[in-house]
Amino acid sequence: MAEQALEQYASPMLSIQGLNAWYGESHVLHGIDFDVPEGQVVTLLGRNGAGKSTTLKSIMGIVPRRQGSITVQGVETITQRPFQIARQGVAFCPEDRGIYATLDVRENIELPRRINSNGLTTDQILELFPNLRERLHSPGSKLSGGEQQMLAIGRILRTGARLLLLDEPTEGLAPAIVEQIGDTILHLKAQGYTILLVEQNLRFAMSVADHHYLVDHGQVVDRYDRESIEQNADALLARLGV
Ligand SMILES: Nc1ncnc2c1ncn2[C@@H]1O[C@H](COP(=O)(O)OP(=O)(O)OP(=O)(O)O)[C@@H](O)[C@H]1O
């Protein structure tokens, strides 16, 4: 455990305390606690079913029932509806990417509502992902997995959100595309975005993130900074079952 680096941030972009969540009768988060400092990249690691996606969905307000505290820039959001949370500057990129199959690239980009004037324009998004410019008039269903992922990330930048929740952005993608997604994440960090990432790919997580939290059975059971994750990588790979 290396916690010392985490203590120094006075005002985190996101702070979660005692988060519980349920799907019907099924109680899946059991008191999640962690902070995400502004301008940093943080990952949630853990085995399948540990509760990582549910944590992201809870932050976005899209699980049926949650309790505890989730503050975004000091504002409590636990009782807010998803559209109110979005207005606090939070955007979620789901694991299935949520691309509309019958809409083309431009239509997919232009669908989300802007929440403020910080949102990127379509041109700025296409500058960030030049491959998408070549595919501008292709329907979502004809895009490769990598193109869909880039579109899914690009699209949420249009909203003006500054806290980006990305659920397994590298899943099923070829190494060259994973590298491109990593470059994009680092570019966004350099632009001041705060990013919370769910990842199964430990090496990828290590290449982009400042801090990591290990989730198990709906709780945060360990935390690592850049140095301590290097030291614990082998043990963690065994623990993650990958
Ligand atoms: N819509 C749902 N309805 C009921 N149970 C769910 C639902 N979504 C997830 N669960 C359950 O909640 C638990 C946590 O799932 P979650 O998707 O958050 O895990 P995860 O760590 O993101 O893993 P994965 O990578 O498999 O998605 C699991 O037991 C899962 O089966």
The ligand as an ORCA input file, in Angstrom:
! r2SCAN-3c Opt
* xyz 0 1
  N     -27.943     -4.943    -14.384
  C     -27.592     -5.801    -13.421
  N     -28.537     -6.502    -12.749
  C     -28.213     -7.372    -11.769
  N     -26.941     -7.622    -11.378
  C     -25.959     -6.956    -12.004
  C     -26.228     -6.029    -13.064
  N     -25.052     -5.527    -13.509
  C     -24.092     -6.126    -12.767
  N     -24.624     -6.977    -11.867
  C     -23.893     -7.779    -10.874
  O     -23.225     -6.884    -10.002
  C     -21.935     -7.387     -9.671
  C     -20.890     -6.339    -10.045
  O     -20.872     -6.218    -11.473
  P     -19.983     -5.134    -12.244
  O     -20.396     -5.156    -13.679
  O     -20.008     -3.854    -11.523
  O     -18.538     -5.782    -12.102
  P     -17.191     -5.406    -12.814
  O     -16.146     -5.377    -11.741
  O     -17.339     -4.191    -13.637
  O     -16.910     -6.653    -13.735
  P     -17.099     -6.831    -15.311
  O     -15.789     -6.507    -15.893
  O     -17.459     -8.273    -15.407
  O     -18.211     -5.916    -15.741
  C     -21.769     -8.710    -10.394
  O     -22.097     -9.749     -9.505
  C     -22.793     -8.620    -11.507
  O     -23.280     -9.897    -11.852
*
